[in-house]
Amino acid sequence: MLPDLRVRQRDYLLEILRAITQELDLDKVLARILTISIEMLAGQAGLIALREQGRWRVAVSQGISPAFLRQLEPLLATVPEHEAPELFELPEVNRRLQSLTRAASLGLLTGVALPLLSRSQVIGLLFVFRNYLGSFTANDKMLLQSFADQAAIAVNNALLYTRLRDEEQRTAALLDSVADGILILSADHTIEHCNPALVRMLGVSGEQIRGKKHDEVIRLTRQKDGITLEQAEAGGWPLTPNATLYVEGDLERHGLPPLPVGITYAPFISANGALLNIIASVRDITRFREAEELKSTFISVISHELKTPVALIKGYVSTLRREDAVWDREIVQDSLAVIEEEADRLTELIENLLDATRLQAGVLAINSADVDIAALARRIAERFKTQTSRHTIEVNFPENFPIVLGDEERLAQVLSNLISNAIKYSPNGGKIQISGRALPEQVVICVSDQGSGIAAKDLPFVFERFYRSEDASRSTKGAGLGLYLARAVVEAHGGRIWVDSKPGEGARICFSLLRDEK
């Protein structure tokens, strides 16, 4: 019988070796090792406990009732730590298992424990329950320990594989959650991986990207510096192994408008200096491009709007100061009027710029109180009547028009901007009407003129910062901040503002405010 047992034990060892080389799934490896162990030791049941982060847990069991496991797991969780765990924890775990086994089976079952060692460290314990006491010879013990060692290798490999798989899944999840587009290229520029963000940028499926060459997918127009990855890498990765390459341009997309992007290429180089992969990070820089254009527009508009009044003021002052001329009172008064008007323009421009800055910083203060918007509109209209002789300004509000809750100074700024625009953009004169309409929960105020109106192509942009139509830029002065600030103030009051305009029939701009329900 003994030779047959040893043959079977060696067969078990061979099977464990096959499991090591053929299977890396931890649960399957543990289940197979436990089954073989129970058969080899003629047991009735068994378990494998693993030691992870200083704690023991039952990883797999066979032939054990759930009730028994529920008693066992708390005992393993409370095994005390020790400076030399391989000398203390393993005997303690074995003792607890033996004690619980005898108690639960009323002395009918005992157990055989085999430590699973990896690099002299205890990674687990294999425990087989059986209904008899047996002794092992020195050869048997050596064979059993060989079996345990091989089982430990299988478990360790499976654990390493599991950690590697988990790390790959975490890396994939990280790449998939990044807002920027990510491309992983092979050394020959074949696309191996792309994340969902890049798929959304290009407007195609991932299958249409993976496997293609980089230059088939990433095609840039209006590219800064005129250099591509292929040109930069000619003859080897540019500069040093740690160098990155940054390019900007408009990314061509199938069926979609080009997208402004900035792409950073970083090499992944092996220890012997070979280029393994190139990681490309593709960032949508539309907002940065818009900011640059806005900055350019700001500089252009402000320089023009500042230079004109300053030049006029300087010219008139220089003329009045001439010592070789004597001016009559009328000329002096006219000159001073121009100086005052241009100074007011400068003041208004500076205030608008300050308000725009406050708005961008989120500190546009609103001091709310009861406001008679109808009376406010009449006062502002009377002030503007003195500034134009070609326009008729009418104010039409129903009697007992509702009171609104708002900042009177800010609302006066809105009305002033709208009336000023109505005068400015109807240079041939005509009627300007300020009207109000009361609704159940809000009021609507409109300012209309009889100018040329607003072109359809300009309607989506009239409330944007520094936006001025081509016609307005040629024929009138301004920085393009009036309607932008008007919208900000109205929205800060919980209302909204919109344009109701037909080209050739004048412009009509309306805004709503909540009624004061007190």
Secondary structure, DSSP 8 states (H G I E B T S, - for coil): -HHHHHHHHHHHHHHHHHHHHH---HHHHHHHHHHHHHHHTT-SEEEEEEEETTEEEEEEEES--HHHHHHHHHHHHT----SSHHHHHHHHHHHHHHHHHHHHTTTS-EEEEEEEEETTEEEEEEEEEESS-----HHHHHHHHHHHHHHHHHHHHHHHHHHHHHHHHHHHHHHHH-SSEEEEEETT-BEEEE-HHHHHHHTS-GGGTTTSBHHHH--EES-GGG--HHHHTTTSSSSSTT--EEEEEEEEETTEEEEEEEEEEEEEE-TTS-EEEEEEEEEE-HHHHHHHHHHHHHHHHHHHHHHHHHHHHHHHHHHHT-TT----HHHHHHHHHHHHHHHHHHHHHHHHHHHHHHHHHT------EEE-HHHHHHHHHHHHHTT-SSEEEEEE--TT---EEE-HHHHHHHHHHHHHHHHHT-TT-EEEEEEEEE-SSEEEEEEE--S----GGGGGGTTSTT---HHHHHH----S-HHHHHHHHHHHTT--EEE---TTS--EEEEEEEB---
